[in-house]
Amino acid sequence: MALAVAAAPQTTITVAPADDIWIYPHAPDQVSDPYLRVWGSSEGAVGEVGEFAMSFSFSVVRFELPKTATGKLKSAKLIVTSVADITYTNEEAVEHPLQARRVIADFDEDSWEKSMSKSVAPSAKKDVIFGFNTEKPPTNNEEFKIVIDLMKGPASIAKEVEASMKTPARAIAFALTSSLDPEGTEGAIYKFYSRSVEEKAKRPQLVLEFD
């Protein structure tokens, strides 16, 4: 008679950002700005980063993993809440998705200065992309969730999480980028809520599932 083996319980952890910053020369104070923004240019999702001029824009989000984040990573998602009345079409969202790229986790809002922008600039190479969103935005002109599946690769989120948990800060960060070009899409950009928004449910979330 075969013995039934109980499956190991899965643990799902939802982490709120410790810091997030919109990288752009004309960005306001990042401690209180309720929005993050992303757009690309003719160069693609990542171009030349400058303190006073940039043809594209990206945002960085930093998380600190709790000690309960242990085991084998089964699922990883980065979720942000888009503002209503988006300026891009379904077709443009599919062609120019929101990407999550590897970036250093050594930054914080309180000490942030625009001269530091190059220090958090992600690589333009595709091998640093953890994942991107695939769903089409709704057509009801309301706020909605953008879900980035971090397991889509080619960069390994499992290795990144494992390495982060071995550091004292247990920090992991993502650069949010897109090739969506306002010049070619009548001003279309990604705009979503930051950790500074009053409603907690609208803040970015990192959702990790472990075995």
N, CA and C of each residue as an Amber inpcrd file, in Angstrom:
protein
   633
   0.8520000  -1.2000000   0.0000000   0.0000000   0.0000000   0.0000000
   0.8880000   1.2500000   0.0000000   0.6900000   2.0840000  -0.9660000
   1.5190000   3.2910000  -1.0850000   1.1460000   4.2980000  -0.0130000
   2.1330000   4.9460000   0.5290000   1.9060000   5.9690000   1.5350000
   1.7820000   7.3280000   0.8760000   0.8010000   8.0870000   1.2800000
   0.6220000   9.4400000   0.7410000   1.6700000  10.3570000   1.3380000
   2.3040000  11.1380000   0.4980000   3.3190000  12.0800000   0.9500000
   2.7410000  13.4880000   0.8790000   2.7060000  14.1430000   2.0120000
   2.1400000  15.4940000   2.0640000   3.0650000  16.4650000   1.3490000
   2.4870000  17.2830000   0.5380000   3.2820000  18.2850000  -0.1750000
   3.7560000  19.3560000   0.7920000   4.9640000  19.8380000   0.5630000
   5.4950000  20.8930000   1.4160000   4.6630000  22.1590000   1.2250000
   4.3590000  22.8560000   2.2930000   3.5390000  24.0660000   2.1740000
   4.2750000  25.1590000   1.4140000   3.5480000  25.9000000   0.6130000
   4.1300000  27.0110000  -0.1150000   3.9980000  28.2860000   0.7040000
   4.9730000  29.1510000   0.5790000   4.9670000  30.4170000   1.2960000
   4.9470000  31.5550000   0.2880000   3.9580000  32.4170000   0.4090000
   3.8720000  33.5870000  -0.4650000   4.1580000  34.8320000   0.3650000
   5.0910000  35.6220000  -0.0980000   5.5150000  36.8280000   0.6120000
   5.2940000  38.0420000  -0.2810000   4.6390000  39.0480000   0.2500000
   4.4230000  40.3040000  -0.4710000   5.2270000  41.3980000   0.2140000
   6.1110000  42.0370000  -0.5490000   7.0270000  43.0300000   0.0080000
   6.7400000  44.4030000  -0.5880000   6.6890000  45.4110000   0.2600000
   6.5230000  46.7910000  -0.1880000   7.9010000  47.4210000  -0.4180000
   7.9970000  48.4110000  -1.2930000   9.3020000  49.0130000  -1.5730000
   9.8710000  49.7580000  -0.3690000  11.1820000  49.6850000  -0.2420000
  11.8720000  50.5040000   0.7520000  12.1930000  51.8790000   0.1610000
  12.4130000  51.9110000  -1.1460000  12.7040000  53.1570000  -1.8730000
  12.2590000  53.0080000  -3.3160000  11.8590000  54.0970000  -3.9240000
  11.6800000  54.1160000  -5.3730000  11.9270000  55.5320000  -5.8960000
  12.5070000  55.6020000  -7.0860000  12.9470000  56.8860000  -7.6280000
  12.6480000  56.9530000  -9.1200000  12.0730000  58.0580000  -9.5500000
  11.8900000  58.3270000 -10.9730000  13.1450000  59.0430000 -11.4710000
  13.8060000  58.4520000 -12.4620000  15.0620000  59.0050000 -12.9730000
  14.7900000  59.8550000 -14.2110000  14.8930000  61.1580000 -14.0210000
  14.7010000  62.1050000 -15.1180000  15.1880000  63.4690000 -14.6360000
  15.8480000  64.2540000 -15.4910000  16.3890000  65.5420000 -15.0480000
  15.3510000  66.4800000 -14.4360000  14.0990000  66.3890000 -14.8850000
  13.0710000  67.3050000 -14.3940000  12.1620000  66.6760000 -13.3390000
  12.5880000  65.5540000 -12.7710000  11.7800000  64.8930000 -11.7430000
  11.7450000  65.7400000 -10.4660000  10.6020000  65.7750000  -9.7750000
  10.4990000  66.5220000  -8.5220000  11.1510000  65.7580000  -7.3730000
  10.9720000  66.2360000  -6.1710000  11.4930000  65.5680000  -4.9750000
  10.9690000  64.1410000  -4.8960000  11.8670000  63.1690000  -4.7500000
  11.4710000  61.7740000  -4.8190000  10.9780000  61.1940000  -3.4970000
  11.0730000  61.9340000  -2.4320000  10.5610000  61.4500000  -1.1510000
   9.0390000  61.5360000  -1.1080000   8.4680000  62.4760000  -1.8660000
   7.0240000  62.6980000  -1.7890000   6.2760000  62.5240000  -3.1090000
   6.9740000  62.3590000  -4.2190000   6.3040000  62.2320000  -5.5190000
   5.4650000  60.9450000  -5.5420000   4.1580000  61.0420000  -5.7710000
   3.3040000  59.8530000  -5.7460000   3.3460000  59.0190000  -7.0160000
   4.1330000  59.4330000  -8.0090000   4.1510000  58.7250000  -9.2910000
   5.5640000  58.3040000  -9.7030000   5.6130000  57.2010000 -10.4320000
   6.8030000  56.7870000 -11.1650000   6.4470000  56.8150000 -12.6420000
   7.4400000  57.0270000 -13.4970000   7.1760000  57.1690000 -14.9240000
   8.2540000  56.4580000 -15.7240000   7.8730000  55.9670000 -16.8880000
   8.8000000  55.2290000 -17.7460000   8.4690000  55.5140000 -19.2050000
   9.5010000  55.7600000 -20.0130000   9.3170000  55.8150000 -21.4630000
  10.6660000  55.6010000 -22.1460000  10.6060000  55.2970000 -23.4240000
  11.8130000  55.0490000 -24.1890000  12.0710000  56.1350000 -25.2050000
  12.9230000  55.8130000 -26.1750000  13.2620000  56.7750000 -27.2150000
  13.6260000  56.0120000 -28.4790000  14.1200000  56.7300000 -29.4680000
  14.5490000  56.0740000 -30.6990000  15.7200000  55.1290000 -30.4520000
  16.4060000  55.2960000 -29.3150000  17.5080000  54.4140000 -28.9490000
  17.0160000  53.0870000 -28.3830000  15.7390000  53.0500000 -27.9900000
  15.1800000  51.8570000 -27.3630000  14.7550000  52.1310000 -25.9370000
  14.7600000  51.0910000 -25.1130000  14.3040000  51.2210000 -23.7270000
  15.3250000  51.9250000 -22.8410000  16.6050000  51.7790000 -23.1670000
  17.6780000  52.3700000 -22.3640000  18.6130000  53.1530000 -23.2790000
  18.8230000  54.4120000 -22.9450000  19.7170000  55.2490000 -23.7250000
  20.7940000  55.8560000 -22.8570000  21.3150000  56.9900000 -23.2740000
  22.3630000  57.6810000 -22.5370000  21.7580000  58.4330000 -21.3580000
  22.3280000  58.2330000 -20.1790000  21.8290000  58.8780000 -18.9650000
  22.6130000  60.1500000 -18.7050000  21.8930000  61.2480000 -18.5320000
  22.5390000  62.5210000 -18.2460000  21.8730000  63.2160000 -17.0740000
  22.6160000  64.0410000 -16.3810000  22.0690000  64.7720000 -15.2380000
  21.1250000  65.8780000 -15.6720000  21.3640000  66.4510000 -16.8490000
  20.5920000  67.6040000 -17.2920000  19.7300000  67.3290000 -18.5200000
  19.9770000  66.2210000 -19.2270000  19.1920000  65.9020000 -20.4170000
  19.1900000  64.3950000 -20.6470000  18.0030000  63.8640000 -20.9710000
  17.8540000  62.4460000 -21.2950000  16.7430000  62.3050000 -22.3130000
  16.9300000  61.3940000 -23.2620000  15.8960000  61.1700000 -24.2690000
  14.8990000  60.1040000 -23.8210000  15.1840000  59.4330000 -22.7210000
  14.2930000  58.4080000 -22.1930000  14.1850000  58.5990000 -20.6860000
  13.3640000  57.7960000 -20.0590000  13.1990000  57.8990000 -18.6110000
  12.9130000  56.5250000 -18.0340000  13.4070000  56.2750000 -16.8270000
  13.1390000  55.0060000 -16.1630000  12.9490000  55.2390000 -14.6730000
  12.5110000  54.2150000 -13.9820000  12.3250000  54.2900000 -12.5390000
  13.0060000  53.0970000 -11.8860000  13.4910000  53.2840000 -10.6760000
  14.1060000  52.1910000  -9.9320000  13.3130000  51.9550000  -8.6440000
  13.1700000  50.6870000  -8.2980000  12.4060000  50.2940000  -7.1040000
  13.2540000  49.3200000  -6.2960000  13.3900000  49.5850000  -5.0140000
  14.2430000  48.7790000  -4.1380000  13.4020000  48.1080000  -3.0450000
  13.6350000  46.8340000  -2.8510000  12.9240000  46.0630000  -1.8360000
  13.9300000  45.4440000  -0.8620000  13.5090000  45.2580000   0.3830000
  14.3080000  44.5500000   1.3770000  13.5750000  43.2700000   1.7340000
  14.1920000  42.1280000   1.4550000  13.5440000  40.8410000   1.6340000
  13.5170000  40.4320000   3.1070000  12.3620000  40.0190000   3.6160000
  12.2810000  39.5700000   5.0100000  12.9820000  38.2310000   5.1970000
  13.2960000  37.8930000   6.4260000  13.9810000  36.6310000   6.7100000
  13.0910000  35.4210000   6.4590000  11.8010000  35.6490000   6.3210000
  10.8790000  34.5530000   6.0010000  10.9690000  34.1450000   4.5340000
  11.7190000  34.9220000   3.7420000  11.8900000  34.5940000   2.3260000
  12.9650000  33.5290000   2.1880000  12.5710000  32.2830000   2.3060000
  13.5010000  31.1640000   2.2220000  12.8900000  30.0510000   1.3740000
  13.7470000  29.1520000   0.8960000  13.2790000  28.0320000   0.0970000
  13.5350000  28.2380000  -1.3760000  12.9630000  27.3590000  -2.1820000
  13.1220000  27.4270000  -3.6300000  12.0770000  28.3660000  -4.2160000
  12.5330000  29.3180000  -4.9940000  11.6220000  30.3020000  -5.5860000
  10.8120000  29.6590000  -6.7000000   9.5000000  29.7250000  -6.5820000
   8.5950000  29.1370000  -7.5730000   7.9310000  30.1870000  -8.4600000
   7.7490000  31.3800000  -7.9230000   7.0670000  32.4290000  -8.6750000
   7.5450000  33.7820000  -8.1650000   7.6720000  34.7410000  -9.0710000
   8.0900000  36.0920000  -8.6950000   7.4100000  37.0960000  -9.6150000
   6.7200000  38.0510000  -9.0080000   6.0150000  39.0530000  -9.7940000
   6.2240000  40.4310000  -9.1860000   6.3840000  41.4070000 -10.0510000
   6.4390000  42.8030000  -9.6490000   5.1580000  43.4540000 -10.1510000
   4.3960000  44.0500000  -9.2260000   3.0800000  44.5870000  -9.5650000
   3.0410000  46.0880000  -9.2760000   2.6110000  46.8550000 -10.2560000
   2.4180000  48.2910000 -10.0690000   1.0000000  48.6480000 -10.5030000
   0.5140000  49.7740000 -10.0190000  -0.8370000  50.2290000 -10.3500000
  -0.7680000  51.4160000 -11.3020000  -1.2810000  51.2280000 -12.5000000
  -1.2810000  52.2980000 -13.5000000  -2.3510000  53.3320000 -13.1950000
  -2.0820000  54.5570000 -13.5520000  -3.1020000  55.6020000 -13.4580000
  -4.1800000  55.3320000 -14.5020000  -5.3170000  55.9660000 -14.3280000
  -6.4030000  55.8370000 -15.3020000  -6.1050000  56.6790000 -16.5400000
  -6.9170000  56.4850000 -17.5780000  -6.7920000  57.2780000 -18.8050000
  -5.3800000  57.2130000 -19.3880000  -4.9190000  56.0080000 -19.6430000
  -3.5880000  55.8300000 -20.2040000  -3.5120000  56.4250000 -21.6070000
  -2.2860000  56.7380000 -22.0350000  -2.0990000  57.4350000 -23.3100000
  -1.5660000  56.5220000 -24.4080000  -1.5040000  55.2160000 -24.1630000
  -1.0230000  54.2780000 -25.1700000  -2.1140000  53.2640000 -25.4890000
  -2.0030000  52.6410000 -26.6410000  -3.0090000  51.6810000 -27.0930000
  -2.6430000  50.2660000 -26.6590000  -3.5830000  49.3350000 -26.8230000
  -3.3120000  47.9280000 -26.5330000  -2.1500000  47.4070000 -27.3690000
  -2.1360000  47.7880000 -28.6300000  -1.0790000  47.3350000 -29.5260000
   0.2800000  47.8600000 -29.0800000   0.3280000  49.1060000 -28.6670000
   1.5850000  49.6870000 -28.1970000   2.0490000  49.0430000 -26.8960000
   1.1070000  48.6830000 -26.0250000   1.4590000  48.0170000 -24.7710000
   2.0800000  46.6510000 -25.0340000   1.5680000  45.9490000 -26.0190000
   2.1120000  44.6300000 -26.3650000   3.4800000  44.7660000 -27.0260000
   3.6230000  45.7520000 -27.8990000   4.8800000  45.9310000 -28.6200000
   5.9690000  46.5350000 -27.7330000   5.5570000  47.3650000 -26.7730000
   6.5070000  48.0570000 -25.9030000   6.1380000  47.8270000 -24.4340000
   6.3080000  46.6110000 -23.9300000   5.8970000  46.3090000 -22.5600000
   6.7800000  46.9950000 -21.5130000   6.2970000  46.9920000 -20.2980000
   7.0680000  47.4790000 -19.1590000   8.0270000  46.3670000 -18.7320000
   9.3130000  46.6780000 -18.6740000  10.3450000  45.6860000 -18.3730000
  10.9210000  45.9060000 -16.9780000  11.3660000  44.8190000 -16.3530000
  12.0970000  44.8900000 -15.0900000  13.5180000  44.4090000 -15.3490000
  14.5000000  45.2880000 -15.1420000  15.9020000  44.9730000 -15.3990000
  16.7150000  44.9400000 -14.1020000  17.8080000  44.2050000 -14.1420000
  18.7210000  44.1480000 -13.0000000  19.3890000  45.5060000 -12.8090000
  19.5020000  45.9250000 -11.5570000  20.1710000  47.1810000 -11.2240000
  20.6940000  47.0610000  -9.7960000  21.6940000  47.8600000  -9.4490000
  22.2320000  47.8110000  -8.0960000  21.1690000  48.2370000  -7.0910000
  21.2710000  47.7310000  -5.8660000  20.2910000  48.0520000  -4.8260000
  20.8440000  49.0460000  -3.8130000  21.9130000  49.7330000  -4.1860000
  22.5760000  50.6630000  -3.2770000  22.1180000  52.0950000  -3.5490000
  20.8780000  52.3980000  -3.1900000  20.3610000  53.7590000  -3.3220000
  19.2200000  53.9490000  -2.3380000  18.9410000  55.1920000  -1.9950000
  17.7780000  55.4920000  -1.1550000  17.2780000  56.8910000  -1.4650000
  16.0190000  57.1130000  -1.2020000  15.3750000  58.3800000  -1.5440000
  15.9480000  59.5610000  -0.7690000  16.2030000  59.3600000   0.5250000
  16.5880000  60.4670000   1.3940000  17.8760000  61.1480000   0.9520000
  18.8310000  60.3790000   0.4480000  20.1170000  60.9570000   0.0510000
  20.2410000  61.1250000  -1.4580000  19.1390000  60.9230000  -2.1960000
  19.1920000  60.9260000  -3.6520000  19.4600000  62.3040000  -4.2080000
  20.3640000  62.3510000  -5.2060000  20.6360000  63.5520000  -5.9790000
  20.6760000  63.1690000  -7.4530000  20.2580000  64.0730000  -8.3180000
  20.1800000  63.7530000  -9.7480000  21.5360000  63.4250000 -10.3450000
  22.6020000  63.9010000  -9.7220000  23.9430000  63.5880000 -10.2060000
  24.2700000  62.1060000 -10.0570000  23.4540000  61.3670000  -9.2730000
  23.6700000  59.9420000  -9.0440000  22.9960000  59.0730000 -10.1070000
  22.3320000  59.6700000 -11.0650000  21.5100000  58.9210000 -12.0200000
  22.2860000  57.8230000 -12.7390000  23.5120000  58.1010000 -13.1420000
  24.2820000  57.0930000 -13.8690000  24.5880000  55.8730000 -13.0180000
  24.6480000  56.0530000 -11.6960000  24.9920000  54.9320000 -10.8170000
  23.9000000  53.8700000 -10.7700000  22.6670000  54.2390000 -11.1270000
  21.5650000  53.2730000 -11.1070000  21.0450000  52.9740000 -12.5150000
  21.7810000  53.4010000 -13.5170000  21.3540000  53.1510000 -14.8980000
  21.5240000  51.6740000 -15.2350000  20.4800000  51.0310000 -15.7570000
  20.5910000  49.6190000 -16.1210000  21.3210000  49.4480000 -17.4420000
  21.7740000  48.2490000 -17.6990000  22.3690000  47.9310000 -18.9900000
  21.2720000  47.9040000 -20.0480000  21.6340000  48.2620000 -21.2670000
  20.6900000  48.2100000 -22.3910000  20.5740000  46.8010000 -22.9610000
  21.4220000  45.8840000 -22.4900000  21.4140000  44.5280000 -23.0180000
  20.1840000  43.7540000 -22.5380000  19.7280000  42.8240000 -23.3550000
  18.5390000  42.0520000 -23.0220000  18.7880000  41.0320000 -21.9210000
  20.0580000  40.6470000 -21.7070000  20.3160000  39.5970000 -20.7260000
  20.1770000  40.0630000 -19.2820000  19.8550000  41.3430000 -19.0550000
  19.6120000  41.8300000 -17.6910000  18.1110000  41.9700000 -17.4090000
  17.2740000  41.5700000 -18.3540000  15.8220000  41.6770000 -18.1750000
  15.2990000  40.4520000 -17.4320000  14.6600000  40.6930000 -16.2880000
  14.0330000  39.6060000 -15.5370000  12.6920000  39.2090000 -16.1480000
  11.9540000  40.1860000 -16.6230000  10.6440000  39.8910000 -17.1910000
   9.9300000  41.1420000 -17.6480000   8.6910000  40.9670000 -18.0720000
   7.8940000  42.0670000 -18.6050000   6.4270000  41.6780000 -18.4970000
   5.5500000  42.6620000 -18.6760000   4.1180000  42.3820000 -18.6180000
   3.6120000  41.9260000 -19.9860000   2.5940000  41.1280000 -19.9770000
   2.0510000  40.6010000 -21.2400000   0.5730000  40.9260000 -21.4310000
  -0.1130000  41.3460000 -20.3710000  -1.5420000  41.5760000 -20.5130000
  -1.8190000  42.9170000 -21.1930000  -2.9290000  42.9740000 -21.8820000
  -3.3580000  44.2220000 -22.4970000  -4.0930000  45.0720000 -21.4630000
  -3.9610000  46.3860000 -21.5230000  -4.6640000  47.2490000 -20.5690000
  -6.1660000  47.2250000 -20.8210000  -6.9640000  47.4810000 -19.7890000
  -8.4110000  47.5050000 -19.9790000  -8.8440000  48.7150000 -20.8050000
 -10.0650000  48.6910000 -21.2460000 -10.5660000  49.7740000 -22.1040000
 -11.5750000  50.6730000 -21.3780000 -11.6550000  50.5460000 -20.0420000
 -12.6530000  51.3200000 -19.2990000 -12.0880000  52.5980000 -18.6880000
 -10.8440000  52.9500000 -19.0460000 -10.2220000  54.1920000 -18.5720000
 -10.1420000  54.2780000 -17.0570000  -9.9730000  53.1350000 -16.3860000
  -9.8170000  53.0990000 -14.9340000  -8.4080000  52.6280000 -14.5740000
  -8.0240000  52.8450000 -13.3210000  -6.7350000  52.3520000 -12.8460000
  -6.7060000  50.8210000 -12.9480000  -5.5170000  50.2580000 -13.1660000
  -5.4110000  48.8060000 -13.2780000  -4.0160000  48.3560000 -12.8670000
  -3.8810000  47.0830000 -12.5790000  -2.6060000  46.5090000 -12.1680000
  -1.7910000  46.0840000 -13.3990000  -0.5220000  46.4210000 -13.4040000
   0.4200000  45.9170000 -14.3900000   1.2720000  44.8680000 -13.6950000
   1.2040000  43.6320000 -14.1720000   1.9080000  42.5220000 -13.5340000
   3.0940000  42.1070000 -14.4000000   4.2920000  42.2380000 -13.8460000
   5.5110000  41.8280000 -14.5450000   5.9320000  40.4640000 -14.0030000
   5.9270000  39.4650000 -14.8640000   6.3650000  38.1240000 -14.4790000
   7.8930000  38.0880000 -14.5220000   8.5160000  38.0480000 -13.3500000
   9.9680000  38.1180000 -13.2480000  10.6580000  36.7980000 -13.5830000
   9.8630000  35.7590000 -13.8520000  10.4340000  34.4530000 -14.1770000
  10.6380000  34.2760000 -15.6920000  10.2890000  35.2830000 -16.4840000
  10.3630000  35.1530000 -17.9390000  11.7860000  35.2500000 -18.4780000
  12.7070000  35.7850000 -17.6680000  14.0970000  35.8480000 -18.0890000
  14.3310000  36.8100000 -19.2320000  15.5520000  36.8010000 -19.7710000
  16.6260000  35.8160000 -19.5920000  17.4240000  35.9270000 -18.2990000
  17.3840000  37.0580000 -17.5970000  18.0720000  37.1500000 -16.3120000
  17.3510000  36.2710000 -15.2790000  18.0970000  35.6560000 -14.3930000
  17.5280000  34.7300000 -13.4150000  17.1530000  35.4530000 -12.1300000
  15.8640000  35.5780000 -11.8730000  15.4120000  36.1950000 -10.6320000
  15.7090000  35.2900000  -9.4420000  15.6950000  33.9770000  -9.6490000
  15.9950000  33.0500000  -8.5550000  17.4120000  33.2700000  -8.0370000
  18.3690000  33.4250000  -8.9390000  19.7510000  33.6740000  -8.5360000
  19.8900000  35.0400000  -7.8710000  19.1500000  36.0080000  -8.3770000
  19.2070000  37.3550000  -7.8180000  18.6550000  37.3810000  -6.3950000
  17.5460000  36.7000000  -6.1730000  16.9620000  36.6240000  -4.8330000
  17.8970000  35.8850000  -3.8840000  18.4480000  34.7900000  -4.3480000
  19.3670000  34.0070000  -3.5140000  20.5820000  34.8360000  -3.1110000
  21.1450000  35.5700000  -4.0590000  22.3050000  36.4050000  -3.7590000
  21.9410000  37.5380000  -2.8040000  20.7620000  38.1090000  -2.9840000
  20.3230000  39.2200000  -2.1320000  20.1410000  38.7810000  -0.6890000
  19.6530000  37.5560000  -0.4860000  19.4000000  37.0680000   0.8590000
  20.6860000  36.7790000   1.6280000  21.8100000  36.7730000   0.9220000
  23.0940000  36.5290000   1.5750000  23.7910000  37.8230000   1.9730000
  23.2110000  38.9590000   1.6210000  23.7960000  40.2510000   1.9710000
  23.1610000  40.7810000   3.2500000  23.8590000  41.6420000   3.9990000
  23.2970000  42.1900000   5.2450000  21.9800000  42.9240000   5.0490000
  21.8610000  43.6770000   3.9560000  20.6400000  44.4590000   3.7200000
  19.5150000  43.6210000   3.1380000  19.8340000  42.4440000   2.5890000
  18.8530000  41.5870000   1.9200000  18.0500000  42.3950000   0.8950000
  18.7250000  43.2730000   0.1760000  18.0550000  44.1910000  -0.7490000
  18.1370000  43.6990000  -2.1890000  17.0790000  43.9600000  -2.9170000
  17.0150000  43.6550000  -4.3440000  16.3180000  44.8330000  -5.0280000
  16.7800000  45.1790000  -6.2160000  16.2200000  46.3480000  -6.8950000
  15.9830000  46.0540000  -8.3690000  15.0740000  46.8240000  -8.9410000
  14.7090000  46.6680000 -10.3480000  14.6720000  48.0400000 -11.0140000
  15.1400000  48.0930000 -12.2460000  14.9540000  49.2740000 -13.0770000
  13.7890000  48.9860000 -14.0110000  12.7920000  49.8180000 -13.9840000
  11.6210000  49.6560000 -14.8470000  11.8330000  50.4910000 -16.1030000
  11.7970000  49.8230000 -17.2520000  12.1040000  50.4690000 -18.5210000
  11.0750000  50.0630000 -19.5760000  11.0640000  50.7780000 -20.6890000
  10.2100000  50.4160000 -21.8310000  10.7050000  51.1440000 -23.0660000
  10.4850000  50.5410000 -24.2080000  10.8340000  51.1820000 -25.4790000
   9.7000000  52.0590000 -26.0050000   8.6400000  52.2310000 -25.2350000
   7.5250000  53.0950000 -25.6240000   8.0330000  54.5260000 -25.7970000
   7.9930000  55.0280000 -27.0180000   8.5850000  56.3210000 -27.3520000
   7.5060000  57.3920000 -27.4850000   7.5080000  58.3890000 -26.5980000
   6.4960000  59.4550000 -26.6820000   6.5090000  60.1930000 -28.0100000
   7.6790000  60.2660000 -28.6330000   7.7830000  60.9850000 -29.9050000
   7.0080000  60.2710000 -31.0120000   6.8990000  58.9580000 -30.8970000
   6.2080000  58.2120000 -31.9450000   4.8200000  57.7660000 -31.5630000
   4.3880000  58.1050000 -30.3390000   3.0830000  57.6350000 -29.8550000
   2.2520000  58.7640000 -29.2560000   2.4740000  59.9680000 -29.7420000
   1.6920000  61.1340000 -29.3130000   1.7710000  61.3460000 -27.7970000
   2.9850000  61.2610000 -27.2720000   3.1970000  61.5620000 -25.8560000
   2.9150000  60.4200000 -24.9120000   2.7760000  59.2050000 -25.4040000
   2.4380000  58.0690000 -24.5470000   3.6030000  57.6870000 -23.6390000
   3.3060000  57.4780000 -22.3480000   4.2900000  57.0040000 -21.3780000
   3.5960000  56.0570000 -20.4020000   4.3910000  55.2970000 -19.6660000
   3.8650000  54.5340000 -18.5330000   3.9230000  55.4340000 -17.2980000
   2.8080000  55.5170000 -16.5980000   2.7440000  56.3040000 -15.3710000
   1.9820000  55.4890000 -14.3300000   2.6300000  55.2340000 -13.2090000
   2.0120000  54.4130000 -12.1700000   2.4060000  54.9450000 -10.7940000
   1.7580000  54.4360000  -9.7720000   1.9310000  54.9900000  -8.4320000
   3.2170000  54.5170000  -7.7650000   3.8230000  55.3970000  -6.9910000
   5.0410000  55.0950000  -6.2480000   4.6850000  54.6910000  -4.8120000
   5.6940000  54.4200000  -4.0210000   5.4870000  54.0760000  -2.6170000
   4.9960000  55.2660000  -1.8000000   5.0670000  56.4720000  -2.3800000
   4.6560000  57.6780000  -1.6590000   3.1690000  57.9750000  -1.7620000
   2.4330000  57.2070000  -2.5790000   0.9990000  57.4420000  -2.7000000
   0.3200000  57.0680000  -1.3810000  -0.7150000  57.7810000  -1.0370000
  -1.3560000  57.5840000   0.2660000  -2.0030000  56.2080000   0.4000000
  -2.6770000  55.7360000  -0.6590000  -3.3470000  54.4400000  -0.5960000
  -2.3380000  53.3030000  -0.7460000  -2.1610000  52.5130000   0.2930000
  -1.1580000  51.4510000   0.2970000  -1.3960000  50.4280000  -0.8110000
  -2.6540000  50.1630000  -1.1450000  -2.9780000  49.1520000  -2.1510000
  -2.4680000  49.5360000  -3.5410000  -2.1580000  50.8120000  -3.7560000
  -1.6940000  51.2760000  -5.0620000  -0.1690000  51.2770000  -5.1820000
   0.5190000  51.0160000  -4.0930000   1.9770000  51.0450000  -4.1040000
   2.5420000  49.8100000  -4.8030000   3.7530000  49.9100000  -5.3430000
   4.3730000  48.7280000  -5.9660000   4.4940000  47.5760000  -4.9710000
   4.4430000  46.3600000  -5.4940000   4.5600000  45.1680000  -4.6710000
   5.4580000  44.1410000  -5.3560000   6.2810000  43.4890000  -4.5610000
   7.0550000  42.3470000  -5.0300000   6.4410000  41.1160000  -4.3770000
   5.9260000  40.2080000  -5.1920000   5.2540000  39.0030000  -4.6750000
   6.0920000  37.7810000  -5.0120000   6.5910000  37.1150000  -3.9920000
   7.4520000  35.9520000  -4.1480000   6.7830000  34.7160000  -3.5470000
   6.8490000  33.6160000  -4.2590000   6.2940000  32.3550000  -3.7750000
   7.4130000  31.3270000  -3.6970000   7.5350000  30.7100000  -2.5170000
   8.5900000  29.7400000  -2.2760000   8.0080000  28.3610000  -1.9450000
   8.7680000  27.3340000  -2.2560000   8.4530000  25.9700000  -1.8080000
   9.2700000  25.6810000  -0.5450000
